[in-house]
Amino acid sequence: MTPLLRTMLSGMMVLCLLPALLAAQTAARVWTNQEGRSVTAALVGVAGTHVVIQLADGTRSNVPVDTLSAADQAFLKSLQIGTPAPAGSVPLPAPGALTWPKDILTVDPKSIVVREGLQDKANNRYHYETESFEFISTAPLAGSVMADVAADFILTQKFFIVQPWDWTPRPKSGNLFIVLMAETDEDYIALGGKDGNASEMVNDSCLIRFRALGLKKVGARYQYDSREKEPGRVTSIVAYGMLSDVGGWLQSWTSLGMTNFVRFVAYQNNGSIRFSDLGASVRKAVKEAAEKNKIYPDLNRMLKYMRPSKEARGTDTRSRLEQQMDGYLLNYYFGFLDGDGSGAALHQYYRNVFARSKRSRSPDAAAAMLAASGMEKASPEDMLDKILAGRDDAILGAEMTEKFKSIGIRFDP
């Protein structure tokens, strides 16, 4: 991966003059980013905010358009729908269908390139980089071990990229998401963590303990063992950090709830994420919550959590576990059980929220997107109303009860 491509992969904006679908181009050309670095590659196509280019060796990269030079952006603007495609070209699929991805998401650790950075033995800080993440460990790790660890982080980023939400997570600052990895409990506290937590966000960085990552010491070195890690732990904390980028536009159940949906429902113990046949995963999550913590599905509690409220939510352990369950159940309901089961209303909600979050970065483009969706003046509550479609709690509660019953989940009386 060249420095140009690594830099290109760091940002995102909506370039509304680009058509959503462009025919692929076969001729190679020189692409230059805004820092002056160049690479020769063929244009495969443009979809949404990214251009896909292909190097001579066949490697393809998705590059945010706004990281390219003004000349390259002008070239892309000049390509219009209706221009005859070069012979033999293959167009990219049009983005935006309001459905869940069909493919199961996986990341092969062997495909991950890990670059060793600063190795500060005096201060026990060992840096490793992948395409989108910088890992700062308090103990040295082999490159192959870091690749195994990095897979779930990259998988979580991929979860967002493949959704029909026109949004790619990016760090609040810099080009890479920062991950702090603590070998010991003392390291975890020293890095700003709270005693008893397995992972948390600290100053916009993801902090996580070795044991939650599946790292096990064998002799003098650490090895990776997927059986040792906490299933879904990485996906939840990384998703939480990435969603913090949209600020106050998300309701609690669509921010924390989505992170818990990824962790407890979509993420599979074999290290993949899927978007179909998830009924068994939901039932398993509910059963484990009941057995371990005596937390049960509660319709009234779930409906209350769904509605915007100024009332302070409980922060004790039981309240947090209840909100955890309510969040993933609400996302599963609106994503897979409500209406025709496509999740279209939920997808439109996220698409609108992310469009609002882009206004500060690209006001004209975001305004155009919001105007097209009819949500240019919408509040978070207005966006939620689109999902509810005018249903009050009595109607919605009856529908939820019936739909959840159909997959084997019943609410407490």
N, C-alpha and C positions, 0 to 999 in steps of 0.2 A: 504494500500500500504506500503510495507516494505521499510526501508532505502536503502536496496540493489537495489530494483526495481527502486526507484526514481533515484539513482545514475546511474544505468544502462541505463536509458533513456536519458542520457545527451549528448552523443557523436555519431559520425558516421565515418566510413571509409569503403572502398571497400575491401573486402577480396576475391581476385580473385580466390583463390584456392577452394572457396566454390562453389558447383554447384548452378545454379539458382533455381533448383527445387529439394527438398529432400522429401522423404516419411516421414510421421510422425512417431514418436516413442511413445510408450505407457508407458514404464517403467520410474518411477521417478528417478532422480539422484540429487546429490548435485551440485549446480552451485555456483561459487565463482567469485566475481569481483576483479578488480585490487587493491581495497582497503582492501581486505580480508574478506568482508562480504559475507555470504553464505545464500542460500535458497534452499529448496528441491522442485523440480518441474519437470514435464514431458516435454520432447521436443515434440512440436507439429510439427515444421518444420523450414526450413530456406529459406528465400527469399531475394535475393539481399544482403543488408548490415545488416539485422536484423535476430535474432533468435526469434522464438515465443515459449514461455514456459507457462505451465499451472500449477497453484498451486492446492493443494488438494481440495480446495473449488470451483474449476472450473474457477477461475479468470485467464484470459490470458493477457500476456504482451509482447509487441514487444521490444526487447532489442538489442541495437547496439552491434555487435559482438566485436568491438575493446575495449569495456569496460569489457570484460570477462578476466579471468585469462589465462595465457599461456596454462595451461593444458586443460581448456575448449575449447580454440581455436583450440588446436591440436586435440581434440576429434571431433570437427566439421569438421576439414579438412579431417579427416579419413573417413567421410561419403561420398561416391561417388555415382553418378548416376549409376543405374544398380544394386545396392545392394538391395536384396529383402526386401520389406517393411514388417514390422511385421503385423501379422494377425489383421485385424480390423482397420488398420491405414488409415488416410485420408490425401492425399498429399495436400500441398498448391498449389494454382494456380501459374503457371509460370508468373513472372512479365515481363513487358516490351512491351506489345501490344501498338502500337502507336495510341491510341484512347482515347477519353475522358472517364472518369468513367461513368458507367451507373446509379449508384445509386445517389439519392438525399442525400446530406450530412446534417445531423442534429446533434445537441448536446443537450442532455437532462440535464438541470441544476441540476436535482435531482441526476444525476449520478456523479456529480463533488464533490470531497472531498476537502474542504477548510480547511487549517490548519492555525490557528491564530499564528502569530509570535510576534515580539517585538511590544508592545503597548506603545509608547513614548508620553504620554499626554503632557509633558512639552514642547516638540517641535512639537506637532501635526503631528506625524508620526506613522501610524498604518499599520503594515505589515501583509499580508495574502499570503499564498502559495497554488498553485495547482500543478499538476504534472509537468508542464513545465514553469509556470510563478510565479514571485513574484510581488505582487501588493503592492505599497506603497501609502497609501491614507493620505490626510491631514485632514480627519475626520473619526471617527470610523464607521464601517459598520457591520451589522449582517452577519453571515455566509451564510444564505440563500440568502441575497441580493448580496453578493460577488459571489455566485455561478451563479446567473442570469447574472451578469456583465461579469463573466469569460467565459460564453458560446461562445460568438462571437470570443473571442481571441483563444480559443481552436479550434473553427470551422475553423478559418483562417489557423492555423497550419495544420489541417486535410486536407484542400484544397491542400496543397503542397504534403503532404505525399501520397495521393491517386493517384497523377498524375504519368504517366509512364516516369518520369524524373530521377528515381534513386537518389533522393535527399530528405533529411529530414532537415528542418531548425534547426539550433542550435545557441545558443548565441555566440557572439564573445569571451566572457569570462565567466567563471563560468558555473553553471549547469542550470540556469533559466533565461528566458527572463525577463527583468525588466520593469515594467509598473508604471509610476508615475501618480497619480490621483489627480487632483486639484479641491478642493471644490469651491474656489472663484477665481475671476480674479486676485486678489492680490497673491494668492497661485500660480497661473499659471505663472505669471511673476517671482516670487521668485524662482521657479523651473527651470527657464531658458527659458520659453516660450515667444513668441512674442505676443504682444497685438493684438487681432483680430483673432488669429488662434484658431481653436477648438482642433487641435491635431498636433503634430510634433515630430520629433526625436531629443532628447537632449542627447548628449554623449552616443549614442548607446542605450538609453532608450526611450521607448514610453511614451510621455507626452500627457495626454488627460483630458479635462474638465469634471466635473460631468455631466453637462447638455447634453453633447454629448453621454454620456453612458446611459441615461435614468434614472438618479438618481434624485428623487424629494423629497424634505423635507416635511414630514408630522409630524407636531408637533416638537418634539425634535430629531427625527430620520429620516434617509433616507430610502425611499422605491424605488423599481425598477418598472418602468413603460415603457414597450417597445414602447408605443405610444409617449413617450417623447424623445426618442433617435433619433439621425440622422441616417437614414438607411444606412448601409454600411460603416459608418465612421470608426468603429473599424477595419473592414476587410482591409480597404485601408492602414491605418497607420501601422498595424501589418505586412501586406504583404510587405510594403515598407521596414520596418526594417529587415525583414527576408531576402529579396532579396539583401540587402546591403552586405550580406555575400559573394556574388560572384564578388564584385568589379567592375572593368571596362569591364568585358566580355559581359555584356548585353548592347544592344542599349537602348536609352531612351524610345523608344516605346515598348520595351519588358520588361522594368523594371517598370517605372512609368505607362506605358500603361497597363501592366498586373495588377498592383494594382488597376487601375481604371476600368479595365474589371471586376475584382472581385467585386468592390464596386457598379458599376452602372448596370452591366449586370448579373453576375452569382448569386450575393447575392439577396435573396428574402426577402420581408418585414416580412415574417413569421419566420425569423431567420434561414433559410436554404440556401444551395447553390446547384444549379442544373446545369447540363451540356447539357440539351436538351430543345428543344422548347423555345429558348431564343429570337426569333425574336421580340416578344412583349416587352421584357425587353429593347432591343436595341432601338426600336421605342419610348418607353417611355422616355428613357434617352435623346434621340435626341430632342424630343418634349419639355421636361422640360428645356433643355439648351437653346432652342430657346425662350421659353416664359419668362424665368427668366433672361437670360443674353444676349439675341440676338446673340447667337453663333449658326452657321449653318454648316452642313457638306460641306466641300470644298475639292474637289479631288486634286487639285494642292498643296494645303497646306498639305494635308495628305501624298501625295507622297514625298514631300520635307522633312517632319518630319521623314518618314521612312528611307531615305537615310542618311548614315553617313556624317556628315558635321562638319567642324571646325568653322563654323560661329556661333557666340554666339546667343543663343536663347533668345527670349524676356522673361523678368521676371515680367513684369507688369501683372495685374490681367487678362486682356483680353487674353494675350498670353498664360498664364497658363491654362485658361479655354479652349482655342483652342487646346492646346497640350493634355489636358485631354480627350477631345472628340476624337481627332485623334488617341490617344493611344488605347482607348477601341474599336474604330471602326476597327483599323488595327488588333488587336488581335481577334476580332470577325470574320473578313474576313478570315484571314489565319487559324483560328481555326475551322470555320464552313461553309464557303462559297467557299473557294478555292479548286480546284481539285475535289476529290470525297466527300468532306465535312467532312472527318474524322479528319482533322487537323494533319495528320501524319508528314508533313514537319515542322510544328511549334513545334510539340512534339520532333522531332529529334533535332531541333535547341536547345531547352531547355536542352535536355539530353546531348548534346555536350558541352554546356556552363557549366553545372554543373560538368561534367567530368573534364573540364579544371580547374575549381575552386578547385578540389580535389588534384591536383598535388602537391601542397605544403604540404598537409597532408599525402598523401599516393602516392608518386611519381611512384612507380612500378605499383601499381594497376591502377592508373589513366592513365598511359602511355599505359597499355594494353587495357583499354577501348577505348582510343582515336585511337589507332592503328586499332582496330577492326572497328571503325566507319569511318576511313579514314580522320580524322580531327586532327591528332596529331600535325601538324604544322600550323593549321589554325588560322587566325586572326579573330577578331569579324566580320570584313567585309566578310571574306570567309564564315563564318557560315551563315551570312545573305544571301549570294548568293545562298546557298543551298535552301532557302525558295523561292527565286525569280526564280530559275530555268532558268536563262538566259533571262528573260523577261525585256525589257526596259520599261520606264514609259508609252509610248504610248500603248503598248500591255497590260500592267498591268492595266493601267487606264481604258481602254475599258472594260476589264473583270470585274473590280471593279464596274464600272458604271452599267453594266448589272446585276451583282449578287445582288448588293444592291437594285436596282430597283425591283428585284423579291420579296424582303421582305418589300417593301414600303418605301424605303429611297432613296431620290434623292439628287444629288449634285447641288449646286448653279451653274448657267451657268458661 
